[in-house]
């Protein structure tokens, strides 16, 4: 038994879902069967004892009436050689009753002396017991002693007068065997045990089959993931057996799609970096080769080519600087230097730096501050956000255009909005503008400079502040970039 319990405990400790389902189904199937068998056997026992007691009590009541009718209690003398015929008949009836039920019958008089004992042992003795005393008070008593295997029945012998008065003249104390009940119960227990074994085996088989069927969808998911991991398939997983497997499949497919997007983005990023870094190097190589091929070139040509080489070096340096900045922002260990900053004052400083660029393109640069805003931000990165957005609005604007900066706040967030009257962004390009090296108009972007990393850097800086950046745009009309950042910085994700 100990070994079985140990084995069951080991199964319970297993993390196998199938093993747990099997064990639950096994317990659910076997425990009611065992309880039902126990209840049926116990119910039969109580019912059989009750029925046997009722039959014997009825017969004893008939004999009690015979005893009263034949004045047995007052005239009976067990030692008399000349017994009345009626008394002998009563003795025979009592002996027959005792033999039929394999028991013993005693007649006790009003003085508590035993008048007749079918065992011929206790005659003439005084019999005082709790049952006898209660019976003399008019109680019918029936006790079942399953340990010793007998039923004890005590009934009063009542004499009823013509006036209706009742007088207890004696007591009949009867003990009958429960051998028939015990034999039937033994047979019933044996049959029940056989039924239990068959039922448990069937429940085990059923539990094994059902637990396998219930966990098979999860096995299919595991197999599909293993195949995907091994590279045999890139197809989405679809296991629609249960709501849970649908959720797992959908979540995994989303993760797979996200990982594929990240992998494609990584490949594209490497390709773009290679291209962007190679282009200035190629230009410098061409310029240098041209100078080498012309040893007698005039000084003016040397100066022009060297200026072009310096420009390409600056462009290469700008790309590398932006890449380093973006890489630092992508690091999970990136920390912000949070201080309390007046956002309006910071915006005025940024616009003061960029106004010369705006005047050069004849772009009107204005700011509207609806209320004074003080927020907990990283001042350097906040300056980077503002500078990139305003500088882009100026660079990609048309001549005689406008750029409007708006500052506002509520009780939790402040917003920094940049609205321009530029060429706008096509709708299909809006989801891609934060991708690294992505340019809406590549030819125009080359003319005005830039690395294609500005918005990617801006978005990373906004996310570090637990903020959001959104854009609305219409081609030929302009664009509006809106940054929303919490007034109080927290490391917890804002919902």
N, C-alpha and C positions, 0 to 999 in steps of 0.2 A: 504493500500500500504506500509506503514511504517512497519507494522508487517511482511509482506512478505519479504521486503528487510532485515529486522533483521534476519529472519529465514535463508535466503540465506547466509547472512554474517556468521551466526553460522556454516552453512554447510561448507563454505569456510575455516573457522578457524579449522575445524575438521582435524585430522591427518589421517582420513580414506581415503585410496587410492580409495576405491569404491565410496565414496561420491564425491570425486573430479572428478573422471571419469564420474560419473552420471551427475554432474553439467556441465562439459565441453560439453558432448554430448547433453545435454538439450539446452544449449546456442547455440551450433553449429546448432542444428536442428530448433530451434524456431526463432532465429534472422533473418536468411535468409527468412523464411516464412513470418514474419511480414514486412520485407523490400520489399519483392516481392509484397505482397498485396498492400502496400502503393504506390509502383511504378506503378502497374497495374491500380489502381484507378486514380492516378494523370495523367497517360498517357491517359486513357480514357477521362478524363475531358478536357484535352488540345486538344485531337483529336476531340472530339464532338464539342467544341467551335469553332475550326478551320473550321470544316465542315459546321457548322450552319452559321458561318460568311461568308464563301465562297458562300453558296447558296443564302443568303440574298443579298450579294454584287452583284451577277449576276442579280438578279431580280431588284435591285435598278438601275443598269446600263441600263437595258431595259426601266425602267420608266423614267430615265434621258433622254434617247433618245426620248421618247414620249413627254417629256416636251419641248425639243428643237424643235421637229418637229411641235408641235402645238403652238409654241410661247407662252407657258404658262407663262413664267417669265415676259414677257413684256405686255401681255394683260389680265392677270388674275386679277379679282377684287372679293375678297371674299364676298363683300357686295352688289354686283350687283344682281338685281332680274332676269336679263336675261343673264345667263351665257351661254357660248358656250357649245354646246353638247360635244365637245372634252374635254373641261375642266371638265365637270361633270363626264365624263368617267374616266379621270385621278384621280379625287377625289375619285371615287368609287374604283379604283385600289389601291390607297394608303390606303384607309380605310380597304380594304380586306387584304392587306399585313399586316397592323397593327393588325387586328383581328387574322389572322392566327398565327402570331408570338407573340401575346399578347404584342404588343409594341406600339411605338409612332413614327410617321414620321413627320418631319418638313422640309419645303422647304424654304431656305433662299436666298434672292436675293443678287445682287451685292452690294447693299447699306447696307448689313447686317441686313435687316429687314425681319422678318418672314412673308412669303406670305401665307403659309398654315400650319396648325397644326392639326393633326388628333384628338388631344385632345381638339381643339378649345379654347385654353387657351392663347397661346403666339402670336397669329396672330397680326401683326402690331407692335410688339415689336422689339427692336434691340437685336440681338444675337451676341455677341462678346465673343468668347472663344478661347483658344489655339488651339483646334482641328479645329474650323471653320477657323481661320486665316491660319493654315497650309494647310487646304484643298483648300483654295483660291489660294495657291501657287502651287497646283497640287499634293498634297500628299493624298493617300488613307489611312485613319486611322481606326484601329479597336482595341478597348480596352474592356477587360473583367473585370468586377467588381464582383468577387465572393462573396464579403461581402454583397452587396446590391442585387445581383441576376439579373444582366442584362448585355447585350453586347451592346456597343455603336459603331456604324459604321458611318463614315463620308466619303462621296464620292463627288467629284466635278461634276457639271453639265457642260459639255464641248460642245461648239458649234464649229464644224469644218467646215471651209469655203471650197469652191471649189478649192481654191489655196493651200489647205493643212494647212492653219493657224488654230491654236486652240485658243479659247478664253473661259475662265471660266465665265459663266453667273450666276452661283449660286452654292449652296451647299445643299446636302440632308443629314440631320442629323437624324439618326435612332437609337432608343433604343429598343431592343427586349429582351423578358424574357428568362431566362435559366431554367424555371420551369421543362421542360421535361428532361433536363440534370441533374438537381438536383434530380428529382424523380428516374431517372435511377441510379444515383450515390448512393442514399439512399438504393435502393434495392441491388446494388452491394456491398456496405459496409456491409449490413446485411448478405448477403451470404458469404462475405469474413470473417466476424467475426465468423460465424458458422464453416467455413472451418478452420480458425485458431484454434478454440477450439478443433476441431477433430484432427487437425495436432499436436497440442501441447500434447494432451492426448496420441496419438500414439507415439510421440517422447519420452514422459516420460516413457511409457511402454518399448519401444525399448531401451532407455538409461538404464533403470533398469535391463533389461535382459542382455544387452551387458556388463555393468559394473560388473554384477555378474559373467558372463562368463570370463571376463578378469582378475578378481581378484581371481577366484577359484583356480588357481595353487598356489598362495601365501597362500591361506587358507590351501591347502593340505600340504604345507611346514610347516606351523604353527602347524597343527595337528600332523604331523610326529615328529616334535621337541618336542611337548607336550608328545607324547607317549614315545619318547626316554627319556625325563626327568622323566616321571613316572616309567620308567623301564619296559614298556611293550614290547619293541623291541630294538634290537641292530643293526637292518639291516640298510644299507646305504639308504639315501634319494635319490629318482630319480624322478624329476619333469622336463620333457623335453618340456614343452609347449612353453616357450619363451627362448631366449638367456639369459635373465636376470635370469630366474629361474634355468637354467642350471648352470650359474655361482654361484648362491647362493647355489644350491644343492652341487656342487663340493667343494665349499669353506667350507660348513658345514661338508661334509663327510671327508675332509682333517682335519678339526678341531677335528671331532670325533675320527678319526684315531690317531691324535696326542695326544688327551686326553687319549685314550685307551693305547697308548704306554707309556705315562707318568705314568698312573695308574699301568700298568704292571711293569714298571721300578721301581715304588715306592714299589710295593709288593715284587719284586725280591730284591730290595735294602734292605728292612727290613729283608727279609729271609737271605740274604747274611751277613748282619751285625750280625744278631742273630747267624748264624753259625760261622762266623769268631770270634766273641767274646766268643762264647760258647766253641770253640775248645781249646783255651789255658786254660780256666777254668776247662774243663774236664781233661786235662792233669795234671794240678796242683792238682785236686781232687784225681786222680788216684795215683799220686806220694805221696801225703799226706797220703792217706789211706794205702798205702803200708808201709810207715814209722810207722804209728800207729799200723799196724798189726804185726810189728816186733820191739817190745820194746827193744830187745837185739841186734839190728842190729849194725854192726861195724861203727865206725866213718867215715871210707872211703865211705860207702854206703850212710850215712847221707849227707856227703859233695857232693857226686855225684847227689843225688836226689835234694838237695837244689840248686845246680847249674842249674839243669834242670828247677826247679820251677822259679828261677830268670830269666832264658832265656824266659820262657813262659810269665812272668810278663812284660819283656821288649817288647816282641812281642805284648802283649795286649796294652801296653802303646803306642807302635808305631801305632797300628790300631786306637786307640782313638785320637791320635794326628793328624793323617792324616784325620780322619773324621771331626774333628773340623776345620782343615784348609780348607777342601772341603766345609763344611757348611758355613764358613765365605765368601768364594768366591762366593757361590750361592746367598748370600744375595744381594738384589737389592740396599741396602744402602752402599755396599762395596765401599770404596774410595781408590784410589791409591796415593801413595806418589811419585809424579812425580818429577824427577830431571834429569839433563843432565848427562848422563853416557857414558863413553868410553867403547863401547861394547867389543872391542878387549882386553882391560886390564881386564875387568870383566871375559871374557872367559879364559884368562890365569890364573887368580886366581882360577877359578873353576877346571880347568884341573890340576893345581898344587895340589889341595886337593885330586883329584881322582887318581892321578898317582900311589900312593901306592897300591890301589886296583887293578889297571891295571897290575902293576908289579907282584902282587901276582898270577894273572891268566896268566901271560906272554902275555899280550895284549899290542900291540904298540899303543900309544895314540899320535896323531899329530894334529896340527892346521894350517890352511891356511887362512890368512887374506888378501883378495885382495885389500882392501883399508881401511884407517882409518875410523871408524864409531863412530859418536857421536849421541845419540838418547835420546829423552825424554821418560824415562821409570821408573817404580817402581823397584829400584835396588834389593830389597829383593825378589820380585816375579820373576824378570828376572833371578836371581840366582837360584831360585827354578826350573824354566823351564830348564835352562841349566844343572843343576845338575841331575835332573830326567832323561833327555834324554841321557846324557853321561853315567850316572851310569847304566841305563838299557842296553845301548850298550855294556858296559863292562861285566855286569853280565850274559847276555844272549849270549855272544860270545863264540867261541871255543878257545881252547888253541893255543897259537902262532898266535892269530888273530890280527886284526887291527881295530882301531876306528879313523875315520878322521872327524875333525870338520872344517867346512868351513864358513867363514864370507864374506858377500858381500852386496852391496847396490846399489840403484839407486836414483833418485831425490826425491822419496816419501817413499820408504820402505827399510828396511834392512832385510837380510835373515840369519838365523842361521841353518846350516845343519849339521846333525850327520849321518855319514855313517859307518856301521859296517860290519864285515864279519861273522856274527853269523849264527844261524840256520834258520833265516827267519821266516815269518809269513804266514800261509796258506791264500789263497785268500778269502775263506769264513769267515775268522776270522777278516779281515781288518776292516769291518764296526763296529765291536764290541769291538775293543781294548780299546776304551775310556770309555766303560761302567765300572761302579764301581764294583770292586772285580772280573772283568773278567780276566781269565788267559788262555793263549793259551795252555800251557803245565802245567797242575796243579801239576803234580808230580815233575817236574823239578823246578817249582816255589817254592814249599815247601822247596826243598833242598837249594836253594840259598836265601831264605827269601823273604821279601817284603809282602805288604798288598794287592796288587792288586788295589791300589788307585792312584798310581803314575801318570799314563797317564791321568786319570780323573782330577787330580789336575793340571797337566800341561796344559791340554786343557782349563780349567776354567781360569787359569792365562793368557793364550794367548788371550782368548776372552775378558777379562777385558781390555787388551791393544788394543782392536779393531783389532786384528790380526787373522791370520789363521794358522792352522797346518795341514800338509798333510804327507802321508807316501806312499812309494813304497817299495815292498818287493818281494823276490823270495826265496822259500824254498831251503835251502842248500847253498844259495849264500850270503844272508844278507839283511839288510833293510836300508832305507834312510828316516829319519824324517827331514822335512823342516818346519821351523817356519818363518813366514813373518809378520813383525810388522811395523807400520808407524814410520817414524823418528820423527814426531811431533805428540804428543798425542792430540786427540780431543774427545769430548764427543759425537760428531755426528757419525752416522754409515757411514763407508766408503763404497762407491758403486763402 
